[in-house]
Amino acid sequence: MTTPAQRISPCPRPFSDHVVDTIQGVDVPLRVFPGKSLEGGGKKPWLFWIHGGGWVGGKHYIPNVWVHPAFHPLGIHIISVSYRFMPQATLSDIYSDLSKSFQWCLDNLSSILGEDKVDVQRYIIGGDSAGGHLSAHCASHFQPKPLVELDIFGAVDLADPHFSKGVDRPIPYGTSSEELERLVRDFNPANAVIACPWYWELEPDMSQETLRSFWGTDYRPGEGDKKRLDLNAYTSKKGSRIKAMLRLLDSEGPYAEEKFKKLTREWSPTYHVTKDYPPTVVMHGEKDQTVLIKQSKDFADKLEKLGVEVKRIWSKDGGHSFEQSMGGPEDEGWDEFIVPCIEFVKKHAGV
């Protein structure tokens, strides 16, 4: 979510907003983008999209810039879902939020989109970065099984030492270490957050007016957003993000190390895929330093050994979120990186 080349355009319409659940006073919403009405189109599948943001930020208001222009013209309905962020939410809590949203879709999409417009039993699941991790995990557990999984530079192996290795980076908004240590241990579910602009979505990089147009909602960033982004930087700097999500920050010794190893493997999709895993697109940039491409290559290798069809889409010069500059067929990279993803979905989703 940190690429400098962002494609910014108003949130596509129409859409409708819904609340799936309210937990300790915190709403867990989702946004429904109906697919394009096609003459004689019949019932179309839908996409369950999970955004990235290091499990600590991001938003569901608009999926990655290429997602709507790629799938809306095919009549595919796009459901962009939220979830509560760490540290108030554990990985188990986040998965619970996504499971509730998925069941909500099964129960409600027909009435919202029209019974003649959507086949609730046929869906694609996908996400980027942290959302790629979550979509890959959900793809192994949701029933019915998705038609396709879109793993967009997903963090599919949380046991990778890369995620627990501190990186030298500044705290951009200057929140003190004492305050950040307090924030990373704020486990009160009533303080949970479900949306936070990323660095490039705050002033002076982006005006509040542009943000509201981009997100399609009257969001007004505040000091809490800056502290949350500082928390993102701080947990990267300390290498403590995964431990914070697993509530193991203050655990030490051999037992704690063994528990950490056990839990990270439990929550890492790459260790749990089977031959029944859905056909999968794996997209990644060779120069990604946030989630190393080795994760996607190892994941693709394992799936193919199981007999699962995989479409590998590698960008030689791409960093993390390299595809966020591709908002349509006129943009550089669309034919090379997005069209193969579209064709794979068309093949396996029958659109």
N, C-alpha and C positions, 0 to 999 in steps of 0.2 A: 504493500500500500504506500510505498514511498517514492515511486518513480517520478522524475521531474516532468515527464511528458504526459500531461493529463488532458483528456478531451472533455471539455466542460460544455454541457448543453442543458436546456431546461428538462426537467423530469417529464418523461413521455406520458401522455394521457390518451385514453381515460384510465383511471385506477380507482380502487375503493379501499378504504382502510378499515381494519377490523381488530378487535381485541380478543385474543384466544383465552387468556386467563389473567387474573390479578392475584399476585402473590405478595403478601405483606405490604399491600398498598401500591405495588409496582405492576403496571400493566405490561403484558407481553403481547405486542401487536404483530400484525403482518399486513402486507399490501398486495392486492390482487390486480394484476395487469391482464385484462382479457386479450386473447389472441385476435389477430385480424380475422374478420368474418370473410370466409371464402365461399363463393357460390358452389353449392353442392358439396361443401366440405365435410359435413357430418360431424360426429364427435371427435374432438381432438385431445391429445394428451396434454399434460401440464408439466411445468418445471418447478421443482421445489428448490429454490436458490438460497444458499446460506453464505452470508457475507464474511469477509475476513476482517482483520484488525487486531491480531495478536491476542484474541480472547479478552481484550481490555478496551477496545474501541471499535469504531466503524458504525455503519448504519444499514438498516433494511429499506430505507425509503426509496432507493434506486439501486438496482444491481449494477455490476461492472458495466462500463459504458457500451460494450459490444453485445451484451446479452439480449437486450430488447430488440435492437435492429437485426440480430441474427435469427431470433426465434419467433418474434411477433409476426413477421410476414408469412410464416408457415402455419399460422393459426394456433400455435402453441401458447397456452396460457401460462403466465409467469407469476409465481407466488414467491415473493421476497419476504423472508421470515426474520424475526428478531430473536434474541435470547439475552438473558441477563449476563453481565460481564463479571469476570474475576476482579477483585478477590471475594466479593460478596457471594458469588456463585462458584461452586466447584464444577469440575467436568461432569459429574453426575447430575448436578442441577441444570447445567446447560443442555445435556442430552434430554433431560425430562422436559424442558421447555420445547425443544425441537420435536419430541415425540407427541406432545400435546398439540402442537401446530399441525403436524402431519395428520393426526386423527381428526382435527378440526377440518382440514381440507377434505378428507374422505367423507365427512358428515355434511359439509356445507357448500362445497363448490358447485354442485349441481343446481342448487337453488339460487346461487349468486350468478353463475354464468349461463345457466339454462341447461336443462337435462339433455337437450338435443345438440349442445355445443361442446360438452366436456365428457370424457370418459375417465371417471375418477380412479379406475383401476389401472390406468396406463399413465405412467409419469416418468420423468427424468429427474435425477437428483444431481446437484452440483454445488460447488463453492470454491472460493479462492483462499489460499494461505491457511489461516486458522479455519476458515469455512471449508477449505478443501479437506482438512483433517476431519472436521465434523461430518461432512457429506460422505466421506469414505467410511466413517464409523457407522453412520446411519444406513448406508447401503448394505451393510452386513446384517442389520437388525430389523429394518422396517419390513412389514408385510402388508400388502403384497410387495414383491421385490420390484425395484425400479427397472425400467427398460434399458437405461443407460446411466452410467455415473460419469460426471465431469470433474476430474481431479485437476484443478488449476493450481499448480505449484503448491499442493497441499503438504502440510506438515504431518505426514503419515507415520512417522517414527519418532515419538516423543522421547524414546530412550536414547536417541542420538546425543552424544556428549556435546555436540555443537550448540544445543539449546540451553545447556547448563554451564556453558563457558562464558564468563563475563567478557564484554566488549567495551573498549574505551570509547565512550560517547558522552557528549555534554547533556546536561539537564536543561532543555531549551527555555523553559519559562521560570527557572530559578527557584523552584520549590525546595525548601531545605531538606537535608537528609533526615532530620528528626521527624518532619512532617510526613515524608514519604515512608519512613519506617512505620509510622502510625497508620497511614493509609493502606499499606500492603497487608496489615493485620486487621483491617476493618471487615469483619465477617458478618455484619448486621444485614440481613436480607432486606430490611426496610430501606437501606441506603443503596440498593442495587441500581444500576444504570443500564439502559438498553440502546442508547445511541450516544456517540461522541464524535464530533468532526475530527478528521485526521489533520496533521500539521498544515498541509496545503489547502485545507478548507477553512482556515482561520485568517483573520486580518493580520498583516497587510496583504497576504497572498490572495485571499478571496474576500470580497466584501460580503457583508451580511445579506445584502439584497440578492447577490448572485447565489449565495448558499441557499436562500429560501427558494429561489427559482430552480436550482439544481436538485434540491431534495423534494420540492413540491410540498413543503410544509413550513409553517411559521416557526422555525427553530431559531432561537436566539442564544448563541454561544455565551458562556460565562466563565468565571474563574475556575469553576469545577471542571470544565473541559480541559483547561490548561493543566490543572493538577493531574488529571487522569493521563494526559499525554506525557507529563513528566514521570508519572508512575510507570508508563510503558517504557520510557527511556531508562528509568532507574532499574527496573527488573531485568532489562537487557544488560545493563552495565554490571549488575551483580550476578547475572546468570541464575536468578531466583524465580523466574516466571512459572516454570512448571511446578516447582516445589510449592509456590504460593497457591496454585490451583488445586494441588493435592493436600493442602493444609499440613505441609511437612517442613515449614520454614525453620522451626525451632527444634527439629528433631536431629539428633546427632548419634554417632556410633554405628557399629556394624549392623545392628538391627534396623536402624533407620535407613541405611544404605540399601539393605536388602528389600525393605518395604518400598522404597522409592523405585528400585529396579522392577519390582513386581507390578506396581501400579502403573508405571509408564508403559510397560509392555501390555498390560490389560487395556490401556486406552490408545494403543497404537494399532491402527487398522492393518498395517503390513504384516502383523503376526497372526491375524485371524481370518484372512480371506480364504475362501474355499472355491471349489470348481463351480459352485452355483453363483458366484459373484457376477454382477451384470457386466456386459460389455462396457469398456472404459476408455475415455479419452484422458490421456496424461499430457498436460501442457506445462512447459517449464523453460526458463531461461538459463543458459549455460553460465552466466555471470551473476546469478542470484546468490547473494551473500546472507540473506535472511533465512531462507530455506534452501539448503544445498541441493543441487539437481540430482545428486546421488540418491536422495530419497525417492524421487520419481522413477529413476532408472531401475533401482532395486525393486520398487513396487511393480513396475511394468514387467520386469523379468519374472517375478514370482507369479503374477497373474497369468502370463503366457505359459509358464510351466504347468499351471493348473488347467490349461486349455481355454482360458478366458480370452476373448478377442480384445486387443488393445490397439488404440491409435496413439502413437507417440508423436508429439508435436514439440520439437525443440527449437529454441531460438539461440543461435550461436552468440549473438551479442546482447541478448536480453538479460536484464536484471530482474529484481522482484517487481511484479506487476507491470511487466513490459507491455502487456496487451491493453493497458488502460489508455493508450493513445489511439486505439482503433475503434472509432465510433460508427463506421459505415464503409461500404465498398469503395468509397473514394479515398480512404486513408491508406497510407503505406503499411504493409503487413497484413491487410485484411485477407487477401487471396492466399497468402502463404500460411497464415496461422488460424484464421477464423473460419474460412471456407471448409478446410478439412474437418473441423469440429462439426460444422453444420451438416456436412455430407454424412458423417458417421451417425449423427442423431437421426437424420432422415432415413438411413438404412435400417436402423434398429428400432425406431419408434413408429415406422410406417407412415411418415408424413411426406 
